[in-house]
Amino acid sequence: YMRSKLSKAGLVSLGLVGGVLISLQMSAIADRSAAPLPIDELRSFTEVYGRVKNDYVEAVDDKELIEEAINGMLSGLDPHSAYLNEEAFTEMKVGTQGEFGGLGIEVSMEDGFVKVVAPIEDTPAWNAGLKSGDLIIKLDESNVKGMTLNDAVKLMRGKPGTDIVLTIVRKGEPQPQTITVTRDIIQIQSVKYRMLEDDYAYFRVTQFQEHTGEKLGQAIEKLFAENEGPMKGMILDLRNDPGGLLTSSIGVSAAFLQKDKLVVYTEGRTNDARMRMYARPEFYARGPKGDYLANVPEAAKTVPMVVLVNGGSASASEIVAGALQDHRRAVIMGTQTFGKGSVQTILPLGNGTAIKLTTARYFTPSGQSIQAKGITPDIIVEDATVETKATSSMMRKEADLKNRLDNPQGGGESEAQESEPIDEATASSGETADYQLSQALNLLKGLQILSSR
């Protein structure tokens, strides 16, 4: 039964938007008992369709009209439901495998503009200085207002080596800025790792892709084997990680949790939307390779650990942080996370297109929904970058998005805390300028001193 259920699982992304999708391939809508059709409303729809078809100032193609109607139906539900035409559907599938063309930013639509959820490390957007929370108002000479997200993404994609000028509005800046970004093939290194110093390991996950869990397992094995003595502490850095595949978030969690621990569960209206995911190979290691975490040292599940998060940590990142926090496996440090706690199901339509539909909310092992709330760190540590109070008050979260889902447990607006984006220049450099990282290392050393006493 479990395998048959898992065989239905498709690409599940907890990311926020175009390119970072969480999807559970659940039972087809057509198989469900359909409710009675709303005849009056459908009559109104066909009347409007006929009026546009016959009376609009210019002739409009039937396919274009239908696609725009579907776009409007889905985009009005919440910020994450969307229609994927053939091109967008293909790009979504390619993007989850870690290589695609473009600028290297995760984006969503907000108030008619393209919002930068997070620039992906070591990409043209990252190197050009784009920041989480930037609003893109123009792409070259084209105004973004009125575009769909797919239209905007299509303009940002292009031949590697060509430039695009982004006009952005940044919180705290009085005037719009223009930033020129050179398109390139985006090859994302989703796992980075190194020893901070003897006995203290550092792992960074920039995005949850198809092979992220496997690469993290290999990184853990390598650092534990190369360290001359027993490992005394580990840091998992999830800052500005916008999410990715659900299976990868289960694998990353399982690398640090004892087997059979509950990682996350989902609740929705259909039976297939209600799932419980555990730290077991069948939930994260489907395929011929088997359990890719089989050789991870058992010490990786017990060594003192700190997880770094911030306002750019979303969906899959929040699953991992929530699971490690609820099982008291790690200390969560940093600032309040984004608060994206809904599941989007990719439902292919059979003609090369698909819809991305919000079908469930996910919950941490203790039963906490983070939708529009986020994960509250055990220890709040703001980034040391100097910002004005006005700037920090305008960091946007899931709770700020138009049409976002409500948290069924309430309190989303009042409990979400303000947070700052980290200083990208030092986010993963390991330099002492990364204040949050240095505080995490200090905490691990303090815990080591206490345990030795």
PEVEN-V261229 format. One record per residue. N is the residue number from 1. PSI is psi in whole degrees, -180 to 180 (NA if undefined). BURIAL is 1 if it has 16 or more other C-alpha atoms within 10 Angstrom, else 0. Layout:
# PEVEN-V261229
n,psi,burial
N,PSI,BURIAL
N,PSI,BURIAL
This chain:
# PEVEN-V261229
n,psi,burial
1,-44,0
2,-43,0
3,-38,0
4,-36,0
5,-42,0
6,-27,1
7,-19,0
8,-12,0
9,130,1
10,-156,1
11,118,1
12,119,1
13,135,1
14,12,1
15,178,1
16,-37,1
17,-168,1
18,114,1
19,-26,1
20,96,1
21,145,1
22,131,1
23,139,1
24,119,1
25,93,1
26,-175,1
27,146,1
28,145,0
29,-35,0
30,-21,0
31,-11,0
32,159,0
33,116,0
34,139,0
35,160,0
36,138,0
37,139,0
38,90,0
39,-47,0
40,-43,0
41,-39,0
42,-34,0
43,-40,0
44,-41,0
45,-47,0
46,-33,0
47,-44,0
48,-44,0
49,-45,1
50,-41,0
51,-47,0
52,-43,0
53,-39,1
54,-33,0
55,-11,0
56,149,0
57,-27,0
58,153,0
59,137,0
60,134,0
61,139,0
62,-44,0
63,-42,0
64,-43,0
65,-45,0
66,-43,0
67,-41,0
68,-35,0
69,-42,0
70,-43,0
71,-47,1
72,-40,0
73,-43,0
74,-43,1
75,-22,1
76,-10,0
77,-53,1
78,172,0
79,-10,1
80,-15,1
81,141,1
82,160,1
83,134,1
84,109,1
85,-178,1
86,-45,0
87,-45,0
88,-38,1
89,-42,1
90,-44,0
91,-37,1
92,-45,1
93,-40,0
94,-40,0
95,-33,1
96,-12,1
97,0,1
98,7,1
99,123,0
100,165,1
101,147,1
102,-152,1
103,-27,1
104,43,1
105,145,1
106,129,1
107,158,1
108,174,1
109,132,1
110,121,1
111,35,0
112,-2,1
113,161,1
114,123,1
115,133,1
116,112,1
117,-50,1
118,137,1
119,142,1
120,134,1
121,143,1
122,32,0
123,169,1
124,-40,1
125,-42,1
126,-48,1
127,-27,1
128,-11,0
129,14,0
130,147,1
131,155,1
132,132,1
133,-14,1
134,141,1
135,122,1
136,119,1
137,-19,1
138,142,1
139,108,1
140,-120,1
141,6,0
142,125,0
143,135,0
144,-32,1
145,125,1
146,-16,0
147,154,0
148,164,1
149,-40,1
150,-41,1
151,-42,0
152,-43,1
153,-38,1
154,-39,0
155,-34,0
156,-28,1
157,155,1
158,-176,1
159,131,0
160,137,0
161,-13,0
162,154,0
163,154,1
164,138,1
165,120,0
166,128,1
167,121,1
168,154,1
169,124,1
170,134,1
171,132,1
172,-11,0
173,130,0
174,-27,0
175,151,0
176,151,0
177,153,0
178,134,0
179,126,1
180,126,0
181,134,1
182,121,1
183,151,1
184,167,1
185,122,1
186,112,1
187,105,0
188,127,1
189,97,1
190,-18,1
191,126,1
192,150,0
193,155,1
194,168,0
195,125,1
196,-41,1
197,179,0
198,130,0
199,3,1
200,114,1
201,149,1
202,128,1
203,132,1
204,130,1
205,116,1
206,-25,1
207,147,1
208,100,1
209,-176,1
210,-40,1
211,15,1
212,-46,1
213,-41,1
214,-43,1
215,-37,1
216,-42,1
217,-42,1
218,-38,1
219,-41,1
220,-47,1
221,-44,1
222,-50,0
223,-37,1
224,-37,1
225,-35,0
226,-24,0
227,130,0
228,-33,0
229,-173,0
230,143,0
231,134,1
232,-18,1
233,155,1
234,149,1
235,129,1
236,117,1
237,113,1
238,15,1
239,138,1
240,26,1
241,110,1
242,-5,1
243,-153,1
244,-140,1
245,138,1
246,-43,1
247,-35,1
248,-37,1
249,-33,1
250,-42,1
251,-43,1
252,-43,1
253,-43,1
254,-25,1
255,-24,1
256,-6,1
257,153,1
258,150,1
259,145,0
260,3,0
261,140,1
262,131,1
263,-47,1
264,155,1
265,156,1
266,151,1
267,130,1
268,-169,1
269,-27,0
270,162,0
271,-41,0
272,-15,1
273,-3,1
274,103,1
275,154,1
276,125,0
277,127,1
278,166,1
279,70,1
280,149,1
281,-35,1
282,-15,1
283,-16,1
284,-12,1
285,47,1
286,144,0
287,179,0
288,-20,0
289,-18,0
290,-150,0
291,102,1
292,-3,1
293,9,1
294,-31,0
295,7,0
296,129,1
297,141,1
298,-27,0
299,-24,0
300,-17,1
301,0,1
302,-21,0
303,137,1
304,141,1
305,143,1
306,136,1
307,125,1
308,129,1
309,164,1
310,-169,1
311,-14,1
312,1,1
313,117,1
314,157,1
315,-98,1
316,-38,1
317,-38,1
318,-31,1
319,-49,1
320,-49,1
321,-41,1
322,-40,1
323,-46,1
324,-32,1
325,-47,1
326,-35,1
327,7,1
328,35,0
329,-27,1
330,158,1
331,126,1
332,126,1
333,144,1
334,-133,1
335,168,1
336,137,1
337,177,1
338,-42,1
339,41,1
340,97,1
341,34,1
342,156,1
343,130,1
344,127,1
345,129,1
346,115,1
347,101,1
348,143,0
349,0,0
350,-9,0
351,25,0
352,-3,0
353,174,1
354,167,1
355,143,1
356,108,1
357,131,1
358,120,1
359,-11,1
360,164,1
361,149,1
362,155,1
363,146,1
364,165,1
365,-32,1
366,0,0
367,14,0
368,127,1
369,134,1
370,7,1
371,121,1
372,12,1
373,-57,1
374,175,1
375,127,1
376,120,1
377,151,1
378,-35,0
379,117,0
380,121,1
381,108,1
382,152,1
383,147,1
384,-2,0
385,132,0
386,121,0
387,155,0
388,158,0
389,-37,0
390,-38,0
391,-46,0
392,-27,0
393,-10,0
394,13,1
395,130,1
396,146,1
397,177,1
398,-39,1
399,-20,1
400,-12,0
401,142,1
402,138,0
403,15,0
404,157,1
405,147,1
406,152,0
407,124,1
408,-17,0
409,1,0
410,171,0
411,13,0
412,-44,1
413,-41,0
414,-24,0
415,-19,0
416,133,1
417,154,1
418,148,1
419,166,1
420,147,1
421,149,1
422,160,1
423,107,1
424,-28,1
425,-23,0
426,8,0
427,-39,1
428,22,1
429,-21,0
430,1,0
431,160,0
432,-15,0
433,-20,1
434,91,1
435,-44,1
436,-41,1
437,-42,1
438,-36,0
439,-35,1
440,-43,1
441,-41,1
442,-39,0
443,-44,1
444,-40,1
445,-38,1
446,-41,0
447,-36,1
448,-41,0
449,-44,0
450,-42,0
451,-34,0
452,-24,0
453,NA,0
